Amino acid sequence: MSQEWKELSWIVPRELTEILGAELSDLGALGIQEDYLEGEEPPPRQPWEQDKIIEDPPKRCLKVWFGLEHEIDDALLTLKNKYPSTEGYSWSVVAEEDWEQDWKQHFTRFVISDHLAVSPPWEAQEGDLVIEPGLAFGTGNHPTTHSCLEAIAHWAVQGESCLDLGCGTGILALAAAKLGMNALGVDFDPDAIQASRQNARYNGLQAQFNDTPIEELRTSYPLVVANLYAEVLIGLSSSIVPLVGRHLALAGILADRVHLVKEAYRSLTIVREKQEGDWVSLWYSA
């Protein structure tokens, strides 16, 4: 029998997507997807247009999945009142087959470098890092993850070590392993660890994944990547900085909070700052 979920569709200002995503995760969301409204998705940036400014539409549709038995109507109304700039929302029931078809529209193969490409199973080419999308985790298409993948492709040294903080699907650690690094991914969510290990087996890659708290890590790594909320990066900065042996890539930072992250990591040297839409990524050297 096909599994079913409740799907919430909510039109919100783009600057609230991260905040509301966190709020809905706290309410038990199994997965969250951010979409453009119909007809508003900007055209893809061409290789010769890296400096071109592409206008980002002001609204997004958040799709959020919950178990059929999960009741959050009262909490959702509270959120709607707390963030009055949001618009209407609706509920529907989606089957596993519908969800898989929806992913196929949004998750497509993309190339990071000559030696690293990420793809879903239905678009995989020989040599790709193949990520099976899961309800609770990302696929690499988001600019925050993409920036970390760029950092790995740029800094990977075969035989050296890479630490992925908040590994999710394991995509960053597995990209490092794909490029010959010894990779460790940590995450507090046991489902993330399971998904990461499954993706490692699927790709025939050797990487370690566990739930060691970031505060308890002691070894330094030549390359550290962390795609986390700005607030988390700031709160854990005193634990993360000592782990950086040579290079650090931070992502998941909303533009209005980047100055706070910079202050928290001021002991390191910024070598690249990149903004895509509302998102900023920072590359550091120790």
VEXGUFI-177002 format. One record per residue (C-alpha): residue number from 1; residue in three letters; x, y, z. Coordinates in pm, whole numbers, plus 50000, padded with zeros to 5 digits. Layout:
BEGIN
@i = NUM&aa = ALA&X = X&Y = Y&Z = Z
...
***
This chain:
BEGIN
@i = 1&aa = MET&X = 50000&Y = 50000&Z = 50000
@i = 2&aa = SER&X = 50132&Y = 50344&Z = 49905
@i = 3&aa = GLN&X = 50225&Y = 50573&Z = 50194
@i = 4&aa = GLU&X = 50047&Y = 50907&Z = 50224
@i = 5&aa = TRP&X = 50128&Y = 51243&Z = 50386
@i = 6&aa = LYS&X = 49950&Y = 51570&Z = 50454
@i = 7&aa = GLU&X = 50098&Y = 51849&Z = 50244
@i = 8&aa = LEU&X = 50080&Y = 52212&Z = 50354
@i = 9&aa = SER&X = 50116&Y = 52475&Z = 50080
@i = 10&aa = TRP&X = 50178&Y = 52824&Z = 50219
@i = 11&aa = ILE&X = 50263&Y = 53142&Z = 50026
@i = 12&aa = VAL&X = 50513&Y = 53347&Z = 50226
@i = 13&aa = PRO&X = 50761&Y = 53634&Z = 50178
@i = 14&aa = ARG&X = 51097&Y = 53493&Z = 50071
@i = 15&aa = GLU&X = 51273&Y = 53653&Z = 50370
@i = 16&aa = LEU&X = 51058&Y = 53439&Z = 50603
@i = 17&aa = THR&X = 51119&Y = 53101&Z = 50439
@i = 18&aa = GLU&X = 51412&Y = 53009&Z = 50666
@i = 19&aa = ILE&X = 51239&Y = 53128&Z = 50982
@i = 20&aa = LEU&X = 50912&Y = 52952&Z = 50902
@i = 21&aa = GLY&X = 51099&Y = 52641&Z = 50796
@i = 22&aa = ALA&X = 51255&Y = 52626&Z = 51141
@i = 23&aa = GLU&X = 50920&Y = 52691&Z = 51312
@i = 24&aa = LEU&X = 50749&Y = 52415&Z = 51109
@i = 25&aa = SER&X = 51034&Y = 52174&Z = 51174
@i = 26&aa = ASP&X = 50981&Y = 52230&Z = 51545
@i = 27&aa = LEU&X = 50615&Y = 52138&Z = 51491
@i = 28&aa = GLY&X = 50716&Y = 51800&Z = 51351
@i = 29&aa = ALA&X = 50747&Y = 51857&Z = 50976
@i = 30&aa = LEU&X = 50883&Y = 51554&Z = 50793
@i = 31&aa = GLY&X = 51012&Y = 51762&Z = 50507
@i = 32&aa = ILE&X = 51010&Y = 52114&Z = 50363
@i = 33&aa = GLN&X = 51043&Y = 52232&Z = 50005
@i = 34&aa = GLU&X = 51068&Y = 52592&Z = 49886
@i = 35&aa = ASP&X = 50920&Y = 52665&Z = 49540
@i = 36&aa = TYR&X = 50878&Y = 52968&Z = 49322
@i = 37&aa = LEU&X = 50520&Y = 53068&Z = 49249
@i = 38&aa = GLU&X = 50398&Y = 52952&Z = 48912
@i = 39&aa = GLY&X = 50554&Y = 53157&Z = 48633
@i = 40&aa = GLU&X = 50797&Y = 53341&Z = 48863
@i = 41&aa = GLU&X = 51105&Y = 53118&Z = 48852
@i = 42&aa = PRO&X = 51399&Y = 53320&Z = 48709
@i = 43&aa = PRO&X = 51575&Y = 53179&Z = 48402
@i = 44&aa = PRO&X = 51884&Y = 52970&Z = 48480
@i = 45&aa = ARG&X = 52208&Y = 53165&Z = 48502
@i = 46&aa = GLN&X = 52432&Y = 53094&Z = 48204
@i = 47&aa = PRO&X = 52807&Y = 53030&Z = 48250
@i = 48&aa = TRP&X = 52887&Y = 53370&Z = 48096
@i = 49&aa = GLU&X = 52642&Y = 53550&Z = 48327
@i = 50&aa = GLN&X = 52806&Y = 53491&Z = 48666
@i = 51&aa = ASP&X = 52808&Y = 53863&Z = 48747
@i = 52&aa = LYS&X = 52458&Y = 53927&Z = 48616
@i = 53&aa = ILE&X = 52206&Y = 54034&Z = 48877
@i = 54&aa = ILE&X = 51891&Y = 53825&Z = 48848
@i = 55&aa = GLU&X = 51586&Y = 53970&Z = 49022
@i = 56&aa = ASP&X = 51454&Y = 53738&Z = 49288
@i = 57&aa = PRO&X = 51072&Y = 53728&Z = 49320
@i = 58&aa = PRO&X = 50947&Y = 53846&Z = 49660
@i = 59&aa = LYS&X = 50729&Y = 53542&Z = 49743
@i = 60&aa = ARG&X = 50772&Y = 53168&Z = 49775
@i = 61&aa = CYS&X = 50544&Y = 52871&Z = 49823
@i = 62&aa = LEU&X = 50649&Y = 52652&Z = 50113
@i = 63&aa = LYS&X = 50548&Y = 52289&Z = 50075
@i = 64&aa = VAL&X = 50562&Y = 52110&Z = 50407
@i = 65&aa = TRP&X = 50484&Y = 51744&Z = 50479
@i = 66&aa = PHE&X = 50337&Y = 51595&Z = 50796
@i = 67&aa = GLY&X = 50209&Y = 51254&Z = 50895
@i = 68&aa = LEU&X = 49835&Y = 51204&Z = 50842
@i = 69&aa = GLU&X = 49777&Y = 51184&Z = 51215
@i = 70&aa = HIS&X = 49969&Y = 51507&Z = 51288
@i = 71&aa = GLU&X = 49740&Y = 51796&Z = 51391
@i = 72&aa = ILE&X = 49892&Y = 52145&Z = 51386
@i = 73&aa = ASP&X = 49597&Y = 52365&Z = 51286
@i = 74&aa = ASP&X = 49601&Y = 52568&Z = 51609
@i = 75&aa = ALA&X = 49980&Y = 52610&Z = 51598
@i = 76&aa = LEU&X = 49961&Y = 52706&Z = 51230
@i = 77&aa = LEU&X = 49702&Y = 52975&Z = 51303
@i = 78&aa = THR&X = 49933&Y = 53109&Z = 51575
@i = 79&aa = LEU&X = 50217&Y = 53126&Z = 51324
@i = 80&aa = LYS&X = 49992&Y = 53301&Z = 51071
@i = 81&aa = ASN&X = 49910&Y = 53566&Z = 51331
@i = 82&aa = LYS&X = 50274&Y = 53594&Z = 51437
@i = 83&aa = TYR&X = 50382&Y = 53658&Z = 51076
@i = 84&aa = PRO&X = 50094&Y = 53861&Z = 50926
@i = 85&aa = SER&X = 50283&Y = 53927&Z = 50600
@i = 86&aa = THR&X = 50229&Y = 53563&Z = 50503
@i = 87&aa = GLU&X = 49939&Y = 53478&Z = 50274
@i = 88&aa = GLY&X = 49690&Y = 53193&Z = 50264
@i = 89&aa = TYR&X = 49768&Y = 52826&Z = 50308
@i = 90&aa = SER&X = 49597&Y = 52505&Z = 50206
@i = 91&aa = TRP&X = 49614&Y = 52135&Z = 50290
@i = 92&aa = SER&X = 49612&Y = 51832&Z = 50061
@i = 93&aa = VAL&X = 49696&Y = 51464&Z = 50088
@i = 94&aa = VAL&X = 49977&Y = 51332&Z = 49866
@i = 95&aa = ALA&X = 50070&Y = 50972&Z = 49794
@i = 96&aa = GLU&X = 50425&Y = 50848&Z = 49765
@i = 97&aa = GLU&X = 50400&Y = 50831&Z = 49386
@i = 98&aa = ASP&X = 50284&Y = 51195&Z = 49365
@i = 99&aa = TRP&X = 50569&Y = 51307&Z = 49590
@i = 100&aa = GLU&X = 50827&Y = 51122&Z = 49382
@i = 101&aa = GLN&X = 50698&Y = 51281&Z = 49062
@i = 102&aa = ASP&X = 50715&Y = 51625&Z = 49225
@i = 103&aa = TRP&X = 51080&Y = 51566&Z = 49318
@i = 104&aa = LYS&X = 51157&Y = 51471&Z = 48958
@i = 105&aa = GLN&X = 51046&Y = 51817&Z = 48850
@i = 106&aa = HIS&X = 51269&Y = 51997&Z = 49100
@i = 107&aa = PHE&X = 51580&Y = 51780&Z = 49144
@i = 108&aa = THR&X = 51794&Y = 51774&Z = 48833
@i = 109&aa = ARG&X = 52157&Y = 51686&Z = 48764
@i = 110&aa = PHE&X = 52408&Y = 51967&Z = 48814
@i = 111&aa = VAL&X = 52783&Y = 51987&Z = 48759
@i = 112&aa = ILE&X = 53014&Y = 52138&Z = 49021
@i = 113&aa = SER&X = 53348&Y = 52075&Z = 48851
@i = 114&aa = ASP&X = 53514&Y = 51848&Z = 48596
@i = 115&aa = HIS&X = 53537&Y = 51582&Z = 48867
@i = 116&aa = LEU&X = 53214&Y = 51631&Z = 49060
@i = 117&aa = ALA&X = 52851&Y = 51618&Z = 48948
@i = 118&aa = VAL&X = 52545&Y = 51550&Z = 49164
@i = 119&aa = SER&X = 52233&Y = 51386&Z = 49028
@i = 120&aa = PRO&X = 51913&Y = 51205&Z = 49127
@i = 121&aa = PRO&X = 51890&Y = 50837&Z = 49029
@i = 122&aa = TRP&X = 51669&Y = 50912&Z = 48728
@i = 123&aa = GLU&X = 51930&Y = 51147&Z = 48572
@i = 124&aa = ALA&X = 52254&Y = 50986&Z = 48686
@i = 125&aa = GLN&X = 52549&Y = 50957&Z = 48452
@i = 126&aa = GLU&X = 52853&Y = 50739&Z = 48506
@i = 127&aa = GLY&X = 53074&Y = 50882&Z = 48779
@i = 128&aa = ASP&X = 52807&Y = 51106&Z = 48934
@i = 129&aa = LEU&X = 52742&Y = 51137&Z = 49304
@i = 130&aa = VAL&X = 52386&Y = 51003&Z = 49320
@i = 131&aa = ILE&X = 52157&Y = 51134&Z = 49595
@i = 132&aa = GLU&X = 51821&Y = 50971&Z = 49655
@i = 133&aa = PRO&X = 51588&Y = 51249&Z = 49772
@i = 134&aa = GLY&X = 51425&Y = 51196&Z = 50109
@i = 135&aa = LEU&X = 51145&Y = 51385&Z = 50277
@i = 136&aa = ALA&X = 51359&Y = 51530&Z = 50552
@i = 137&aa = PHE&X = 51674&Y = 51628&Z = 50369
@i = 138&aa = GLY&X = 51822&Y = 51839&Z = 50090
@i = 139&aa = THR&X = 51957&Y = 51739&Z = 49751
@i = 140&aa = GLY&X = 52222&Y = 52001&Z = 49681
@i = 141&aa = ASN&X = 52024&Y = 52225&Z = 49447
@i = 142&aa = HIS&X = 51987&Y = 52497&Z = 49711
@i = 143&aa = PRO&X = 52251&Y = 52774&Z = 49678
@i = 144&aa = THR&X = 52375&Y = 52714&Z = 50034
@i = 145&aa = THR&X = 52458&Y = 52350&Z = 49965
@i = 146&aa = HIS&X = 52589&Y = 52437&Z = 49620
@i = 147&aa = SER&X = 52839&Y = 52681&Z = 49771
@i = 148&aa = CYS&X = 52974&Y = 52414&Z = 50008
@i = 149&aa = LEU&X = 53008&Y = 52172&Z = 49717
@i = 150&aa = GLU&X = 53205&Y = 52438&Z = 49530
@i = 151&aa = ALA&X = 53434&Y = 52476&Z = 49831
@i = 152&aa = ILE&X = 53494&Y = 52102&Z = 49846
@i = 153&aa = ALA&X = 53569&Y = 52086&Z = 49473
@i = 154&aa = HIS&X = 53807&Y = 52382&Z = 49513
@i = 155&aa = TRP&X = 53994&Y = 52267&Z = 49824
@i = 156&aa = ALA&X = 53979&Y = 51886&Z = 49816
@i = 157&aa = VAL&X = 54316&Y = 51715&Z = 49855
@i = 158&aa = GLN&X = 54323&Y = 51339&Z = 49811
@i = 159&aa = GLY&X = 54407&Y = 51160&Z = 50134
@i = 160&aa = GLU&X = 54330&Y = 51457&Z = 50360
@i = 161&aa = SER&X = 54028&Y = 51483&Z = 50590
@i = 162&aa = CYS&X = 53699&Y = 51672&Z = 50558
@i = 163&aa = LEU&X = 53444&Y = 51736&Z = 50833
@i = 164&aa = ASP&X = 53078&Y = 51797&Z = 50741
@i = 165&aa = LEU&X = 52886&Y = 51961&Z = 51028
@i = 166&aa = GLY&X = 52513&Y = 51890&Z = 51006
@i = 167&aa = CYS&X = 52540&Y = 51630&Z = 50731
@i = 168&aa = GLY&X = 52171&Y = 51585&Z = 50633
@i = 169&aa = THR&X = 52181&Y = 51346&Z = 50336
@i = 170&aa = GLY&X = 52559&Y = 51327&Z = 50364
@i = 171&aa = ILE&X = 52596&Y = 51502&Z = 50030
@i = 172&aa = LEU&X = 52892&Y = 51720&Z = 50136
@i = 173&aa = ALA&X = 53087&Y = 51445&Z = 50310
@i = 174&aa = LEU&X = 53021&Y = 51210&Z = 50019
@i = 175&aa = ALA&X = 53135&Y = 51473&Z = 49768
@i = 176&aa = ALA&X = 53461&Y = 51497&Z = 49963
@i = 177&aa = ALA&X = 53491&Y = 51117&Z = 49968
@i = 178&aa = LYS&X = 53421&Y = 51112&Z = 49594
@i = 179&aa = LEU&X = 53723&Y = 51341&Z = 49548
@i = 180&aa = GLY&X = 53947&Y = 51113&Z = 49754
@i = 181&aa = MET&X = 53919&Y = 51270&Z = 50099
@i = 182&aa = ASN&X = 53862&Y = 51092&Z = 50431
@i = 183&aa = ALA&X = 53520&Y = 51227&Z = 50525
@i = 184&aa = LEU&X = 53327&Y = 51247&Z = 50851
@i = 185&aa = GLY&X = 52972&Y = 51380&Z = 50877
@i = 186&aa = VAL&X = 52797&Y = 51453&Z = 51206
@i = 187&aa = ASP&X = 52431&Y = 51533&Z = 51273
@i = 188&aa = PHE&X = 52207&Y = 51524&Z = 51580
@i = 189&aa = ASP&X = 51921&Y = 51368&Z = 51379
@i = 190&aa = PRO&X = 51937&Y = 50987&Z = 51364
@i = 191&aa = ASP&X = 51736&Y = 50992&Z = 51039
@i = 192&aa = ALA&X = 52010&Y = 51207&Z = 50884
@i = 193&aa = ILE&X = 52275&Y = 50957&Z = 50986
@i = 194&aa = GLN&X = 52071&Y = 50673&Z = 50839
@i = 195&aa = ALA&X = 52011&Y = 50862&Z = 50513
@i = 196&aa = SER&X = 52381&Y = 50951&Z = 50486
@i = 197&aa = ARG&X = 52490&Y = 50592&Z = 50535
@i = 198&aa = GLN&X = 52238&Y = 50472&Z = 50279
@i = 199&aa = ASN&X = 52368&Y = 50723&Z = 50025
@i = 200&aa = ALA&X = 52724&Y = 50614&Z = 50099
@i = 201&aa = ARG&X = 52633&Y = 50250&Z = 50031
@i = 202&aa = TYR&X = 52439&Y = 50348&Z = 49720
@i = 203&aa = ASN&X = 52746&Y = 50525&Z = 49580
@i = 204&aa = GLY&X = 53000&Y = 50268&Z = 49699
@i = 205&aa = LEU&X = 53183&Y = 50537&Z = 49900
@i = 206&aa = GLN&X = 53363&Y = 50512&Z = 50232
@i = 207&aa = ALA&X = 53267&Y = 50787&Z = 50478
@i = 208&aa = GLN&X = 53190&Y = 50795&Z = 50849
@i = 209&aa = PHE&X = 52867&Y = 50936&Z = 50990
@i = 210&aa = ASN&X = 52770&Y = 50968&Z = 51355
@i = 211&aa = ASP&X = 52582&Y = 51184&Z = 51604
@i = 212&aa = THR&X = 52881&Y = 51319&Z = 51798
@i = 213&aa = PRO&X = 52787&Y = 51669&Z = 51924
@i = 214&aa = ILE&X = 52994&Y = 51939&Z = 51756
@i = 215&aa = GLU&X = 53101&Y = 52064&Z = 52099
@i = 216&aa = GLU&X = 53265&Y = 51726&Z = 52168
@i = 217&aa = LEU&X = 53477&Y = 51709&Z = 51852
@i = 218&aa = ARG&X = 53846&Y = 51760&Z = 51924
@i = 219&aa = THR&X = 54048&Y = 51681&Z = 51609
@i = 220&aa = SER&X = 54120&Y = 51953&Z = 51355
@i = 221&aa = TYR&X = 54048&Y = 51894&Z = 50986
@i = 222&aa = PRO&X = 54211&Y = 52050&Z = 50678
@i = 223&aa = LEU&X = 53862&Y = 52121&Z = 50543
@i = 224&aa = VAL&X = 53546&Y = 52190&Z = 50744
@i = 225&aa = VAL&X = 53207&Y = 52261&Z = 50585
@i = 226&aa = ALA&X = 52896&Y = 52370&Z = 50773
@i = 227&aa = ASN&X = 52563&Y = 52441&Z = 50605
@i = 228&aa = LEU&X = 52364&Y = 52549&Z = 50911
@i = 229&aa = TYR&X = 52141&Y = 52834&Z = 51023
@i = 230&aa = ALA&X = 52329&Y = 53157&Z = 51103
@i = 231&aa = GLU&X = 52213&Y = 53136&Z = 51464
@i = 232&aa = VAL&X = 52359&Y = 52786&Z = 51497
@i = 233&aa = LEU&X = 52687&Y = 52887&Z = 51334
@i = 234&aa = ILE&X = 52716&Y = 53179&Z = 51574
@i = 235&aa = GLY&X = 52629&Y = 52973&Z = 51881
@i = 236&aa = LEU&X = 52880&Y = 52701&Z = 51792
@i = 237&aa = SER&X = 53160&Y = 52927&Z = 51666
@i = 238&aa = SER&X = 53381&Y = 52869&Z = 51971
@i = 239&aa = SER&X = 53359&Y = 52494&Z = 51903
@i = 240&aa = ILE&X = 53392&Y = 52513&Z = 51523
@i = 241&aa = VAL&X = 53691&Y = 52748&Z = 51491
@i = 242&aa = PRO&X = 53935&Y = 52510&Z = 51671
@i = 243&aa = LEU&X = 53834&Y = 52232&Z = 51428
@i = 244&aa = VAL&X = 53957&Y = 52430&Z = 51125
@i = 245&aa = GLY&X = 54300&Y = 52310&Z = 51022
@i = 246&aa = ARG&X = 54318&Y = 52505&Z = 50697
@i = 247&aa = HIS&X = 53987&Y = 52591&Z = 50529
@i = 248&aa = LEU&X = 53626&Y = 52650&Z = 50637
@i = 249&aa = ALA&X = 53312&Y = 52695&Z = 50426
@i = 250&aa = LEU&X = 52999&Y = 52833&Z = 50595
@i = 251&aa = ALA&X = 52656&Y = 52852&Z = 50435
@i = 252&aa = GLY&X = 52290&Y = 52876&Z = 50534
@i = 253&aa = ILE&X = 52332&Y = 53245&Z = 50624
@i = 254&aa = LEU&X = 52057&Y = 53494&Z = 50551
@i = 255&aa = ALA&X = 52197&Y = 53824&Z = 50423
@i = 256&aa = ASP&X = 52066&Y = 54030&Z = 50714
@i = 257&aa = ARG&X = 52262&Y = 53813&Z = 50961
@i = 258&aa = VAL&X = 52594&Y = 53780&Z = 50780
@i = 259&aa = HIS&X = 52755&Y = 54057&Z = 50987
@i = 260&aa = LEU&X = 52684&Y = 53857&Z = 51304
@i = 261&aa = VAL&X = 52848&Y = 53545&Z = 51157
@i = 262&aa = LYS&X = 53152&Y = 53747&Z = 51047
@i = 263&aa = GLU&X = 53193&Y = 53879&Z = 51398
@i = 264&aa = ALA&X = 53174&Y = 53529&Z = 51546
@i = 265&aa = TYR&X = 53445&Y = 53402&Z = 51306
@i = 266&aa = ARG&X = 53664&Y = 53713&Z = 51307
@i = 267&aa = SER&X = 53971&Y = 53512&Z = 51411
@i = 268&aa = LEU&X = 53973&Y = 53350&Z = 51064
@i = 269&aa = THR&X = 54044&Y = 53517&Z = 50729
@i = 270&aa = ILE&X = 53761&Y = 53554&Z = 50476
@i = 271&aa = VAL&X = 53874&Y = 53449&Z = 50128
@i = 272&aa = ARG&X = 53535&Y = 53455&Z = 49955
@i = 273&aa = GLU&X = 53193&Y = 53601&Z = 50024
@i = 274&aa = LYS&X = 52912&Y = 53519&Z = 49781
@i = 275&aa = GLN&X = 52545&Y = 53616&Z = 49785
@i = 276&aa = GLU&X = 52274&Y = 53439&Z = 49587
@i = 277&aa = GLY&X = 51929&Y = 53580&Z = 49646
@i = 278&aa = ASP&X = 51883&Y = 53608&Z = 50023
@i = 279&aa = TRP&X = 52165&Y = 53362&Z = 50097
@i = 280&aa = VAL&X = 52529&Y = 53433&Z = 50174
@i = 281&aa = SER&X = 52816&Y = 53187&Z = 50194
@i = 282&aa = LEU&X = 53155&Y = 53258&Z = 50349
@i = 283&aa = TRP&X = 53486&Y = 53083&Z = 50279
@i = 284&aa = TYR&X = 53766&Y = 53116&Z = 50533
@i = 285&aa = SER&X = 54131&Y = 53022&Z = 50573
@i = 286&aa = ALA&X = 54283&Y = 52960&Z = 50916
***
